[in-house]
Amino acid sequence: MTRKPKVLTFDVVGTLIDFESGMKNALLQILGNREEALDFEAFLTEYRALRNRPDKLLFPEDLAPIYLLLAKKFNLPTGHKEEKAFVESATSWPAFSDSVDALKKLKKHFHLVAMTNARRWAFDGMDKTLEYPFFKGFTVDDSGCEKPDPQYFTYVLEQIAPDGYTKDDVLHVAQSQFHDIGIARELGYTVCWIERRKAVGGGFGGTVAVQQLTTPDYHYHTLAELAEAADRGELLIVD
């Protein structure tokens, strides 16, 4: 038996918001646009390794200690609250070029729900950048935990239950195999992987790596492809 989903739940950072470009822009501004001084792919590799350390802070405040930990290796200036500017840049990170239009198309078919590991203050800026597409938006401040903690998914289901929705109505859409795709599949969700890094040659970039990829129900390289599939009526949940 198949049916159309009623709700699309979205990871935000990395799926809708281009945090890698946002961080690069912030670093270049701090460096005075001396792009030749920054090996950004190398920075992303080091950043990725630090993002899942035991003493990590909530996101994006965690960017401050990461900046200071990597400052010497990448010749980043310190001493004038540069790490604070790096954190605060999160509110103005750009959307991927297809995000806004694709979300408008998807909103015609589904209720859109954000579930991000970012703090509320940062998500508010991202929501504005995306032109406020969400029926409901949940942050780490609301859930009290970060994905891939299953409790985050439980919390969101509890919040949308009064609107008449259950897990069987949800298609979860995300870029991160670590934070979203693997755990959502394990919890029994229908999942859609937006492989954003395909556009720059693949790899994990700034996202925590996994040893083995989880096979999703749907796999696209852009959000525009997902919206086109929705317009064609191709997105289904299989019992």
N, C-alpha and C positions, 0 to 999 in steps of 0.2 A: 504494500500500500504506500502511495506517495501523496504528498500534499505540499503546498507552498508554505514557506516560513512566514510568520507574521512579524517577527522581530529580528533585526540584525544587530547583534552586539559587536562593538568595535573596540579593538585596541586603538590607541590614538598615536602615541609617540612611535614613529617608525612605520606606521601603517598609513596614517593620514597626514601627520606632521613630519617633515623631513628634518629630523633632529641632527643628522650627520651634517647636512649643509648648514643648519643653524649653528652648530658648534664650530664648524670651520669658519663661518663668517665672524663669529664672536672672537675666535682666536686671532684671525687676521686683523680685526679692528684693534685688539689689544697689542698686536705686534706692529701696528702702524701700516697694515697692508703689505708687510714684507713676506709675500707668499713663498718666496724662495727659501725662507728660513724655517718653513714648516713642512715636514714629511707627514701629511695628514693621515695617510693610510697606516703608517707606523704608529701614529698617535692613536688611531682607532683600535689597533691591535692591543696596545697597552691599556687603553681605556676599557676595552671589553673584559680584559682579565681582572681589572679592579672592580668592576661593577657588581660582582657577586661575592666580594670579600666578606668575611664574618662581621666586621665592624662598619659596614656600609650605613650611610644615613638614608633618610627618605629622599626621594627624587623630586626636584632637581637639586636640593641642597647638597646632595652627595657630589655634585660637580666641584664644589669648593675644595674638599680634601683631595680629590683626584687631581685637580689642577696643581695643587701644591706638591703632590707626590710626583707628578710628571714634569714639573717646571724645569728642573735642572737638566733632565735628559733631553728636553726639546727646546731649551734655551728660552723659556717663557719668563717674562718679567714678573717680579713679585715685590711686595713692599708697599704697594699703593692700592690695595684691595682689588687687584685684578681678578682674584678668584670669586669675589662677590659679583663683579660684572659678568663673569662667565655664567654664574648661576642665574642671574637676573635676565640674561639673554633668552632664557626659555620662553618667556611670555611673547617674544616676537619671532620665534623660529618660523620659517615659511611652511606653508602647506605644499605637498607635492602638487605638481602642475595640474593634475587631473582630479584632485580631491574634491574641490568645491563643486564643480559641475557634476561629478559622479554622485556625490551625496545628494544633490538636488534631484537627480533622476531616481535614485534609490528611495528617497523619501516619498515618492509617488506610490511606491509599492509596499513599503514596510514602515514600521516604527523603528527609528534608529536610536540605539542606546550606546553611550560611551562608557567604557570601563578601563580607566587608565591608572597606571602606577604612579602618575604624577600627583603632586599636591594640588589642592583646590586652587590656590592662587595662580599656579602655572597653567592649569587647565582652563581657567577663565580666559586667559590670553589666547590660548589655542582655539577655544570655542569661538571666540570673536574672529580669529583668522579664518576659520572654517565657515563663517557666516551662520552660526547658531543652528546647526542642522538636527540637533538631538531632541528626541522626545524626553529622555532622561539622561543625566550624566553622573557617573560615579567615579570617585577618586580614592586614592589610598587613605585620605582623611576620613572618608565615609566607611570604607570596608574595614579599616584597622589592620589590614595586611596587604601584601603585594602578591600579585600573580607571580609564580605559578601556584600559590597556596590555594587549594580547592575551596577554602572558606570564602575567598573573594567571589567565586562563581555562585556559591550558595547564597551569599549576601545579596547579590544582584537578583537572583531568582526570587528571593523573599520580597524584594522591593517592587518587582513587576507583577507579582502574584495578584495583588489587589486589582490590577488592570485586566485580569483574566488570562494571563500568559503563564505557560509552564516551559520547562526545558524543551519539550517536544515542539514548541512553536519557534525556537531560536536557531538561527544560523550564526555562528561566531566567526568573525572576520578579523584576521590579524597577520602581521608580518613575522613576529617572533615565534620560532619553533620552541624556544626554551620557555618563554613566559606564557604562551597561549596555546599554540597548536597541539603540542604534546599532551598537556594536561586536559585541555578541553575534549580532545578525542578520548582520552582515558575516562573522563567523566560521562561520556556518552553523548556529547554534543555533535551535531553536524557542523563541520568546520570548513572554512575557506582560507587557504593560505595565499596571501598577496606577497609574492616573492620580489620585493622592491629592489633587492641588491642585484637582480638579474640585469638591470639597466647599466650597472657599472662593472659587470664581469663576474658577479656572484660573490661567494664568501659570506662571512657573517658581519663584516664591518664593525660597527659599534654595539652589536647585539650579542648577548651571551651565547656562546656556541653550544651545540649539542653533538654528541658522538654519533647519533643516528637520527636521520630525519624521519618524522612522522608523516605517513601518507595521508593527505587531507581528502575530503570528499570533493572539494573544488580547488583548483590551483590556477591562479592567474598571476601575471607579472605586473599588472596595473589595476587600479580601481576602476578605470574606464572600462576594462574588459568585464569586470563584475557587473557594472551597470548595464552594459550591453546585453549580457546574459539574462539579467533580470527583465529587461525590456522584451526579450524573446520568450520569457516564461520558462527559462531553463533551470532556475534555481528551485530545487525540491528537497524535502526532507523525506527520507525513506525509513519506514518502520521496520 
